[in-house]
Amino acid sequence: MAELTYRDAVAAGIAQEMERDPTVYFIGEDVAAAGGVFKTTVGLLDRFGPDRVRDTPISEEAIVGAAMGAAMTGLRPIVEIMFSDFLATCWDLVANQIAKTRYMTNGQIALPLVIRTANGGGSRFGAQHSQSVENWAMAVPGLKVVAPSTPADVKGLIAAAVRDPDPVIVFEHKSLYPTKGHVPDGEVVDSLGSARIVRSGQDLTIAALAAMVPRAAEAAERLSDEGVSAEVVDVRSLVPLDTATILGSVRKTSRLFTVEENPRLCGWGAEIASIAAEECFDHLDGPIVRITTPHVPLPAADALEDAAIPSVDRIVQTVRRSLG
């Protein structure tokens, strides 16, 4: 078992699938010779050559359009959209074409393609380069959506996404790129639609995603010093959503908190809260509580950005208040 950074696990996952399947290729802005703006694809050009690892013009529409056409003809493209914010410039292709082609052709045309993108704040990039937009994709029928929190999840979920017959968006959190974790040796393939309990507890459930997972785990550790046993669920996959694991935890603990980096209005936690209220109402001992970023453009100033995004302190304080 090797210790890899989150960013190195991205390259490892892509390389694993390109080695296995010659129909897999990779394109994006500055992904080849430069190794990616976040250095997530270093070495892929040398290993697989310019036919399968290609730099593109600065045009998200061109990148995604080329991938759609390639997938329709039998290839399995992986594309990088440098910042998730830039999905807005090619959203017609993603939401109206890629997401709906299999349905509108009655299954005659499949689009097995992967869109990777750097998501989330914490890096002081300002409102146009720091958004957490996984809920955009979650709202579009026909797309699958995952957001890994560890290097092992990165490699395994990228592999699962490449092998899936449907389009998958992989939201990699940019503040997690330098973090390290153990990744199993050999082929690693995860499964879409599976959440994971990263810390067991009895008193309450905290559901978190991507960079909020380690914050939730740290908050749970601090709460344990106060005699509060918190269970932390890494949601990992928004579509498909592993309601069995999440609701099973809620039925055990009788309380649910969500920790969401996306803005509060229509965040993914609202959907989970709705499902939990409908399915677990008789098990709940208190209201479901969402801990989110406010519905504001994310500030670039250090102190303001840190205040906006859910922190360990805010998670702990919110749980304390809710438990009385």
Stockholm file with secondary structure:
# STOCKHOLM 1.0

chainA/1-324         MAELTYRDAVAAGIAQEMERDPTVYFIGEDVAAAGGVFKTTVGLLDRFGPDRVRDTPISEEAIVGAAMGAAMTGLRPIVEIMFSDFLATCWDLVANQIAKTRYMTNGQIALPLVIRTANGGGSRFGAQHSQSVENWAMAVPGLKVVAPSTPADVKGLIAAAVRDPDPVIVFEHKSLYPTKGHVPDGEVVDSLGSARIVRSGQDLTIAALAAMVPRAAEAAERLSDEGVSAEVVDVRSLVPLDTATILGSVRKTSRLFTVEENPRLCGWGAEIASIAAEECFDHLDGPIVRITTPHVPLPAADALEDAAIPSVDRIVQTVRRSLG
#=GR chainA/1-324 SS CEEEEHHHHHHHHHHHHHHHCTTEEEEETTCSTTCCTTSCSTTHHHHHCTTTEEECCSCHHHHHHHHHHHHHTTCEEEEEEEEGGGGGGGHIIIIIIITTHHHHTTTSSCCCCEEEEEECCSSSCCTTSCCCCHHHHHTSTTCEEECCCSHHHHHHHHHHHHHSSSCEEEEEEGGGTTCEEEECSSCCCCCTTCCEEEECCSSEEEEECTTHHHHHHHHHHHHHTTTCCEEEEECCEEETTCHHHHHHHHHHHSCEEEEEEEESTTCHHHHHHHHHHHHSGGGCSSCCEEEEECSSCCCCSHHHHHHHSCCHHHHHHHHHHHHC
#=GC SS_cons         CEEEEHHHHHHHHHHHHHHHCTTEEEEETTCSTTCCTTSCSTTHHHHHCTTTEEECCSCHHHHHHHHHHHHHTTCEEEEEEEEGGGGGGGHIIIIIIITTHHHHTTTSSCCCCEEEEEECCSSSCCTTSCCCCHHHHHTSTTCEEECCCSHHHHHHHHHHHHHSSSCEEEEEEGGGTTCEEEECSSCCCCCTTCCEEEECCSSEEEEECTTHHHHHHHHHHHHHTTTCCEEEEECCEEETTCHHHHHHHHHHHSCEEEEEEEESTTCHHHHHHHHHHHHSGGGCSSCCEEEEECSSCCCCSHHHHHHHSCCHHHHHHHHHHHHC
//
